Amino acid sequence: MLCAFEVPRAELSAYGVFTVSDTDDDDVKRVHGMVEKPSPEEAPSTFAAAGRYLLDRAIFDALDRITPGAGGELQLTDAVALLIAEDHPVHVVVHRGGRHDLGNPGGYVRAFVDFALQDPDYGPDLRAWLAARLNG
């Protein structure tokens, strides 16, 4: 079971994107493949990998059978792809809540600010400083 989120088509080239089919549950999709950072035109869906996994023990056998990939390392995504190719059931749960993309500095700053604003010790002063900064 993997986690996915829907991404606007124009932004898909920053993510791994799943090839999926529907199940009886709108928030669960069967995975048939994955494309890393496709162009918006070539993306098989708008469901992107969120990097969260709940894996069956079959993943260990798959890891034993793959060869090193990017960086000369065994890649978890290659082992998952092997399971998919062997028709092992792999699904995604679509996360529909909020999220922060920590894969870029702008996303990290937004996450930091959101969490700091919620902190009772830092939030009030940060909120006042941001308001003054934005109005100045």
TORGUDO-439265 format. One record per residue (C-alpha): residue number from 1; residue in one letter; x, y, z. Coordinates in nm, 4 decimals, padded with zeros to 6 digits. Each point is the difference from the previous one (the first is absolute). Example, Ala and Ser with C-alpha at 12.3 -4.5 7.8 and 13.67 -1.06 7.14 Angstrom:
2
+-----+------+----------+----------+----------+
: seq : type :       px :       py :       pz :
+-----+------+----------+----------+----------+
:   1 :    A :  01.2300 : -00.4500 :  00.7800 :
:   2 :    S :  00.1370 :  00.3440 : -00.0660 :
+-----+------+----------+----------+----------+
***
This chain:
136
+-----+------+----------+----------+----------+
: seq : type :       px :       py :       pz :
+-----+------+----------+----------+----------+
:   1 :    M :  00.0000 :  00.0000 :  00.0000 :
:   2 :    L :  00.1456 :  00.3314 : -00.1092 :
:   3 :    C : -00.1170 :  00.3549 :  00.0589 :
:   4 :    A : -00.0863 :  00.2346 : -00.2867 :
:   5 :    F : -00.1410 :  00.3468 : -00.0407 :
:   6 :    E : -00.1584 :  00.1716 : -00.2961 :
:   7 :    V :  00.2160 :  00.2613 : -00.1686 :
:   8 :    P : -00.1000 :  00.2512 : -00.2663 :
:   9 :    R :  00.1120 : -00.1385 : -00.3371 :
:  10 :    A :  00.2343 :  00.2958 : -00.0603 :
:  11 :    E :  00.2014 : -00.0923 :  00.3134 :
:  12 :    L :  00.0383 : -00.3752 : -00.0601 :
:  13 :    S :  00.3551 :  00.0191 : -00.1370 :
:  14 :    A :  00.1285 :  00.0434 :  00.3563 :
:  15 :    Y : -00.1366 : -00.3352 :  00.1227 :
:  16 :    G : -00.0203 : -00.3723 : -00.0536 :
:  17 :    V : -00.3442 : -00.0601 : -00.1519 :
:  18 :    F : -00.2035 : -00.3189 :  00.0238 :
:  19 :    T : -00.1842 : -00.1877 : -00.2719 :
:  20 :    V : -00.3186 : -00.1031 :  00.1817 :
:  21 :    S : -00.3425 : -00.1502 : -00.0387 :
:  22 :    D : -00.3025 :  00.0590 :  00.2187 :
:  23 :    T : -00.1204 : -00.2282 :  00.2785 :
:  24 :    D : -00.3296 :  00.0001 :  00.1893 :
:  25 :    D :  00.1418 :  00.2754 :  00.2234 :
:  26 :    D :  00.0641 :  00.3458 : -00.1527 :
:  27 :    D :  00.2999 :  00.0444 :  00.2315 :
:  28 :    V :  00.1676 : -00.3310 : -00.0925 :
:  29 :    K :  00.1482 : -00.0689 : -00.3451 :
:  30 :    R :  00.1708 : -00.3117 : -00.1383 :
:  31 :    V :  00.3528 :  00.0798 : -00.1206 :
:  32 :    H :  00.1165 : -00.1357 : -00.3353 :
:  33 :    G :  00.3189 :  00.2013 : -00.0362 :
:  34 :    M :  00.1828 :  00.3184 :  00.0808 :
:  35 :    V :  00.1808 :  00.2605 : -00.2078 :
:  36 :    E :  00.2630 :  00.2207 :  00.1600 :
:  37 :    K : -00.0406 :  00.3722 : -00.0757 :
:  38 :    P : -00.2027 : -00.0259 : -00.3234 :
:  39 :    S : -00.0925 :  00.2977 : -00.2127 :
:  40 :    P : -00.3599 :  00.1108 :  00.0628 :
:  41 :    E : -00.0996 : -00.1365 : -00.3416 :
:  42 :    E :  00.1537 : -00.3422 :  00.0648 :
:  43 :    A : -00.1155 : -00.0460 :  00.3609 :
:  44 :    P : -00.2247 : -00.3066 :  00.0352 :
:  45 :    S : -00.2139 :  00.1645 :  00.2721 :
:  46 :    T :  00.0023 :  00.2923 :  00.2405 :
:  47 :    F :  00.0802 : -00.2224 :  00.3006 :
:  48 :    A :  00.3530 :  00.0669 :  00.1281 :
:  49 :    A :  00.2100 : -00.1947 :  00.2479 :
:  50 :    A :  00.0042 :  00.1440 :  00.3507 :
:  51 :    G :  00.2921 : -00.2140 :  00.1192 :
:  52 :    R : -00.1958 : -00.1879 :  00.2667 :
:  53 :    Y : -00.0176 : -00.3789 : -00.0113 :
:  54 :    L : -00.1553 : -00.2928 :  00.1838 :
:  55 :    L :  00.1694 : -00.2975 : -00.1601 :
:  56 :    D : -00.0755 : -00.3708 : -00.0133 :
:  57 :    R :  00.2856 : -00.2306 :  00.1021 :
:  58 :    A :  00.0287 : -00.0963 : -00.3694 :
:  59 :    I :  00.2017 :  00.3217 : -00.0408 :
:  60 :    F :  00.3028 : -00.1723 :  00.1598 :
:  61 :    D :  00.0036 : -00.2750 : -00.2615 :
:  62 :    A : -00.0385 :  00.2649 : -00.2713 :
:  63 :    L :  00.2932 :  00.1975 :  00.1435 :
:  64 :    D :  00.2116 : -00.3192 : -00.0173 :
:  65 :    R : -00.0836 : -00.0389 : -00.3696 :
:  66 :    I :  00.0625 :  00.3522 : -00.1333 :
:  67 :    T :  00.3312 :  00.1464 : -00.1076 :
:  68 :    P :  00.1409 :  00.3317 :  00.1169 :
:  69 :    G : -00.1589 :  00.2971 : -00.1713 :
:  70 :    A :  00.0484 :  00.3737 :  00.0399 :
:  71 :    G :  00.3130 :  00.0814 :  00.1993 :
:  72 :    G :  00.1051 : -00.3658 : -00.0037 :
:  73 :    E : -00.2534 : -00.0713 :  00.2748 :
:  74 :    L : -00.2957 : -00.2335 :  00.0264 :
:  75 :    Q : -00.3045 :  00.2179 : -00.0620 :
:  76 :    L : -00.3226 : -00.0694 :  00.1865 :
:  77 :    T : -00.1987 :  00.1247 : -00.2997 :
:  78 :    D :  00.1735 : -00.2621 : -00.2192 :
:  79 :    A : -00.1058 : -00.2746 :  00.2423 :
:  80 :    V : -00.3584 :  00.1313 :  00.0030 :
:  81 :    A :  00.0077 :  00.0111 : -00.3818 :
:  82 :    L :  00.1101 : -00.3649 : -00.0042 :
:  83 :    L : -00.2938 : -00.0977 :  00.2229 :
:  84 :    I : -00.2382 :  00.1906 : -00.2284 :
:  85 :    A :  00.1467 : -00.1752 : -00.3070 :
:  86 :    E : -00.0598 : -00.3351 :  00.1707 :
:  87 :    D : -00.3640 :  00.0970 :  00.0631 :
:  88 :    H :  00.0461 :  00.0326 :  00.3757 :
:  89 :    P : -00.2839 :  00.2270 :  00.1170 :
:  90 :    V :  00.1330 :  00.3504 :  00.0603 :
:  91 :    H : -00.2385 :  00.2819 :  00.0851 :
:  92 :    V :  00.0110 :  00.3671 :  00.0878 :
:  93 :    V : -00.2131 :  00.1785 :  00.2541 :
:  94 :    V : -00.0735 :  00.3516 : -00.1203 :
:  95 :    H :  00.0783 :  00.2577 :  00.2673 :
:  96 :    R : -00.2472 :  00.2857 : -00.0294 :
:  97 :    G :  00.1135 :  00.2085 :  00.2966 :
:  98 :    G :  00.2582 :  00.2738 :  00.0194 :
:  99 :    R :  00.3652 : -00.0614 : -00.0688 :
: 100 :    H :  00.3324 :  00.1756 : -00.0226 :
: 101 :    D :  00.2480 : -00.0714 : -00.2792 :
: 102 :    L :  00.3379 : -00.0084 :  00.1720 :
: 103 :    G :  00.1784 : -00.0832 : -00.3245 :
: 104 :    N :  00.0762 :  00.3646 : -00.0699 :
: 105 :    P :  00.1033 :  00.3003 :  00.2141 :
: 106 :    G : -00.3275 :  00.1880 : -00.0538 :
: 107 :    G : -00.2041 : -00.2973 :  00.1227 :
: 108 :    Y :  00.2251 : -00.0393 :  00.3026 :
: 109 :    V : -00.0441 :  00.3677 :  00.0922 :
: 110 :    R : -00.3794 : -00.0277 : -00.0274 :
: 111 :    A : -00.0007 : -00.3102 :  00.2218 :
: 112 :    F :  00.2252 :  00.1649 :  00.2567 :
: 113 :    V : -00.2154 :  00.3142 :  00.0114 :
: 114 :    D : -00.3264 : -00.1965 :  00.0240 :
: 115 :    F :  00.1262 : -00.2068 :  00.2914 :
: 116 :    A :  00.1682 :  00.2955 :  00.1744 :
: 117 :    L : -00.3215 :  00.2036 : -00.0199 :
: 118 :    Q : -00.1797 : -00.2804 :  00.1869 :
: 119 :    D :  00.2578 : -00.0058 :  00.2807 :
: 120 :    P : -00.1211 :  00.1849 :  00.3126 :
: 121 :    D :  00.3514 :  00.1274 :  00.0771 :
: 122 :    Y :  00.1038 :  00.1142 : -00.3487 :
: 123 :    G : -00.3287 :  00.0490 : -00.1833 :
: 124 :    P : -00.1182 :  00.3355 :  00.1384 :
: 125 :    D :  00.3338 :  00.1773 : -00.0504 :
: 126 :    L :  00.0492 : -00.1544 : -00.3446 :
: 127 :    R : -00.3536 :  00.0981 : -00.1047 :
: 128 :    A :  00.0590 :  00.3623 :  00.1115 :
: 129 :    W :  00.3382 :  00.0122 : -00.1750 :
: 130 :    L : -00.1407 : -00.1453 : -00.3224 :
: 131 :    A : -00.2930 :  00.2451 :  00.0016 :
: 132 :    A :  00.2365 :  00.2956 :  00.0474 :
: 133 :    R :  00.2370 : -00.1353 : -00.2651 :
: 134 :    L : -00.2786 : -00.0515 : -00.2542 :
: 135 :    N : -00.1535 :  00.3430 :  00.0629 :
: 136 :    G :  00.3367 :  00.1788 : -00.0143 :
+-----+------+----------+----------+----------+
***
